[in-house]
Amino acid sequence: IMSFSSDWLYTSKENKDIVIALNSSGADVSYSEIKTDKGHDSFLLNETQFLRTLKSFIDSMYDKFKK
């Protein structure tokens, strides 16, 4: 789960609570907070840290499931 530090619609605290709940139920979940001042729509913009984190996740899933 990724959150943006300036997102007031889905706050970092709420996202962390979701991660804690999922982890406590046995789900393999991780969390990353992207530092930005661009708010909720940051995922629509060219945010370097977001894109780098997303690429890392996609690469790890590819490596995990490739046959």
NUVEX-297570 format. One record per residue: residue number from 1; residue in three letters; y, x, z negated of N, C-alpha, C in turn. Coordinates in steps of 0.1 Angstrom, whole numbers, always signed. Layout:
<atoms>
NUM,ala,Y,X,Z,Y,X,Z,Y,X,Z
...
</atoms>
This chain:
<atoms>
1,ile,-12,+9,+0,+0,+0,+0,+12,+9,+0
2,met,+22,+6,+9,+34,+13,+9,+45,+4,+6
3,ser,+55,+9,-1,+67,+2,-4,+79,+10,-1
4,phe,+91,+4,+0,+103,+11,+2,+112,+10,-10
5,ser,+118,+21,-14,+125,+21,-27,+137,+11,-27
6,ser,+142,+8,-16,+154,-1,-16,+150,-16,-12
7,asp,+138,-19,-11,+133,-32,-7,+135,-42,-19
8,trp,+143,-51,-18,+145,-61,-29,+136,-73,-27
9,leu,+130,-75,-15,+122,-87,-13,+108,-84,-18
10,tyr,+102,-73,-16,+89,-69,-21,+91,-56,-28
11,thr,+94,-56,-41,+98,-44,-48,+87,-35,-51
12,ser,+91,-22,-53,+81,-12,-56,+72,-16,-68
13,lys,+79,-22,-79,+71,-26,-91,+61,-36,-87
14,glu,+64,-46,-79,+54,-56,-75,+43,-50,-67
15,asn,+46,-41,-58,+35,-34,-51,+27,-26,-59
16,lys,+32,-19,-69,+24,-11,-79,+15,-20,-87
17,asp,+20,-32,-91,+12,-42,-98,+0,-46,-89
18,ile,+2,-48,-76,-9,-52,-67,-19,-41,-67
19,val,-15,-28,-66,-24,-17,-65,-32,-16,-78
20,ile,-26,-18,-89,-33,-18,-102,-44,-28,-102
21,ala,-40,-41,-98,-50,-52,-98,-61,-49,-89
22,leu,-58,-44,-77,-69,-41,-67,-78,-30,-72
23,asn,-72,-19,-77,-80,-8,-83,-89,-13,-94
24,ser,-84,-22,-103,-92,-26,-114,-103,-35,-110
25,ser,-102,-41,-98,-113,-49,-92,-123,-41,-84
26,gly,-121,-28,-84,-130,-19,-77,-126,-15,-62
27,ala,-114,-20,-58,-110,-17,-44,-105,-3,-43
28,asp,-107,+3,-32,-102,+17,-30,-88,+16,-23
29,val,-78,+16,-32,-65,+14,-28,-56,+26,-33
30,ser,-46,+30,-24,-37,+40,-29,-23,+34,-26
31,tyr,-13,+41,-31,+1,+37,-31,+10,+48,-27
32,ser,+20,+44,-19,+31,+54,-15,+44,+47,-15
33,glu,+54,+53,-21,+67,+47,-21,+76,+56,-11
34,ile,+82,+49,-2,+90,+56,+8,+105,+55,+3
35,lys,+111,+66,+1,+125,+67,-4,+134,+64,+8
36,thr,+142,+53,+8,+151,+50,+18,+162,+40,+13
37,asp,+173,+40,+20,+184,+30,+16,+185,+19,+26
38,lys,+175,+17,+34,+176,+7,+45,+169,-6,+42
39,gly,+164,-8,+30,+159,-21,+25,+146,-25,+31
40,his,+144,-38,+31,+131,-44,+35,+127,-41,+49
41,asp,+136,-40,+58,+133,-38,+72,+131,-24,+76
42,ser,+129,-15,+66,+127,-1,+69,+115,+2,+78
43,phe,+105,-7,+77,+93,-5,+85,+95,-7,+100
44,leu,+106,-13,+103,+110,-16,+117,+118,-4,+123
45,leu,+122,+5,+114,+131,+16,+119,+123,+29,+120
46,asn,+130,+39,+125,+124,+52,+127,+125,+60,+114
47,glu,+118,+56,+103,+118,+63,+90,+107,+74,+91
48,thr,+111,+86,+91,+102,+97,+92,+91,+97,+82
49,gln,+94,+95,+69,+84,+95,+59,+74,+84,+60
50,phe,+79,+72,+64,+70,+61,+66,+61,+64,+78
51,leu,+66,+69,+89,+57,+72,+101,+47,+82,+97
52,arg,+51,+93,+90,+42,+103,+86,+31,+98,+77
53,thr,+34,+89,+68,+25,+84,+58,+15,+75,+66
54,leu,+20,+66,+75,+12,+57,+83,+2,+65,+92
55,lys,+7,+76,+98,-1,+84,+107,-12,+90,+98
56,ser,-9,+95,+87,-19,+101,+78,-30,+91,+75
57,phe,-26,+79,+71,-36,+68,+68,-45,+65,+80
58,ile,-39,+63,+92,-46,+60,+104,-56,+72,+107
59,asp,-51,+84,+106,-60,+95,+109,-72,+96,+99
60,ser,-69,+93,+86,-80,+93,+77,-90,+82,+79
61,met,-86,+71,+84,-95,+60,+87,-103,+63,+99
62,tyr,-96,+69,+109,-104,+73,+121,-115,+83,+118
63,asp,-111,+93,+109,-121,+103,+106,-132,+97,+98
64,lys,-129,+87,+89,-139,+81,+81,-149,+72,+89
65,phe,-144,+66,+99,-153,+56,+107,-157,+60,+121
66,lys,-153,+72,+125,-157,+76,+139,-172,+79,+138
67,lys,-178,+77,+150,-192,+78,+150,-196,+89,+160
</atoms>
